[in-house]
Amino acid sequence: METVAEQIPLESFLFVSAILFTLGVYGVLSRRNAVHILMSVELMLNAVAVNFVAFSTYTDPELFRGLIFAIFVIIIAAAEVGLALGIILRVFRYRQTANVDEVSQLKW
Amino acid sequence: MTVAEVVFYVLAGLTIAAAIGVVTVPNVVHAALFLILALLGVAGFYILLSSEFLALVQILIYAGTVSVLMLLALMLTRGAEQNLPTVPSGGQWPLGLAASTVIAIALLIAVLDSNWPGDTGQVTIVSLETLAGALFRDWLLPFEVVSIVLLIALIGAVILAHEDEREV
């Protein structure tokens, strides 16, 4: 049976993943809402995970280390979202804003 | 053009369009909804790459939990004077666009110019049993460490978001 992965070249997945990552970079650099920045970070993490899984499926079918890595990426991303939202809520309670430009006291 | 290719291109277009929506729409709630769409598209990629378990995890954790958490945070960080959390995007977007365009060009050139392996036709599907065996035997130590990380993150999030009576 011919699997799906044999009909689509690896480059296609890398291409989409590169575009997703770049969009995430643009979101982090241009948005000023803290939650919006967090969403862009999620886009980047997803792009990385797609890359991991694509490489694992195409080049490492016996050990599938990329697949394991993608699972860990998702777990760490979940922990990161929880912590970041806790910090954002804390900042909002003190400063009544989610705009990262107005929270610059940690900057020297 | 085979069915798989059609599915791939539809998924790719959907995911990239949703991702563009995430980073360009001014309304943050709409961006969160676009994010759900993009994450579901990524789950579709996982299915195409024959890792169904990861697709399920993606839908459960990302499209389900993370997106709901984002929407909850948006509700809680709403400004008192405005109905929707519209923070102006600031004057950095031309610089951001330039920087990300440079990164995009570099990445795409790297993708197109390299000789990637994998066209050997030796793709095997990883079954759920094999995956679980590897995760709980070969990768047991990272698995336990990451569970401790999750526990610490959970406690930290509760402490951070906890209402402190002395300061109110």
Interface residues (C-beta under 8 A of the other chain):
Chain A: T3 V4 A5 E6 Q7 I8 P9 L10 E11 S12 F13 L14 F15 V16 A18 I19 L20 F21 T22 L23 G24 V25 Y26 G27 V28 L29 S30 R31 R32 N33 A34 V35 H36 L38 M39 S40 E42 L43 N46 A49 V50 V53 A54 F55 S56 T57 Y58 T59 P61 E62 L63 F64 L67 I68 A70 I71 F72 I74 I75 I76 A77 A78 A79 E80 V81 G82 L83 L85 G86 I87 I88 L89 R90 F92 Q96 T97 A98 N99 D101
Chain B: T2 A4 E5 F8 A12 T15 I16 A19 I20 V22 V23 V28 A31 A32 L35 A38 L39 V42 F45 Y46 L48 L49 S50 S51 L54 V57 Q58 I61 Y62 T65 V66 L69 M70 L72 A73 L74 L76 T77 G79 A80 P85 V87 P88 S89 G90 Q92 W93 L95 G96 L97 A99 S100 T101 I103 A104 L107 L108 V111 L112 W116 P117 G118 D119 G121 Q122 V123 T124 I125 V126 T130 L131 A134 L135 W139 P142 V146 V149 L150 A153 L154 G156 A157 V158 I159 L160 A161
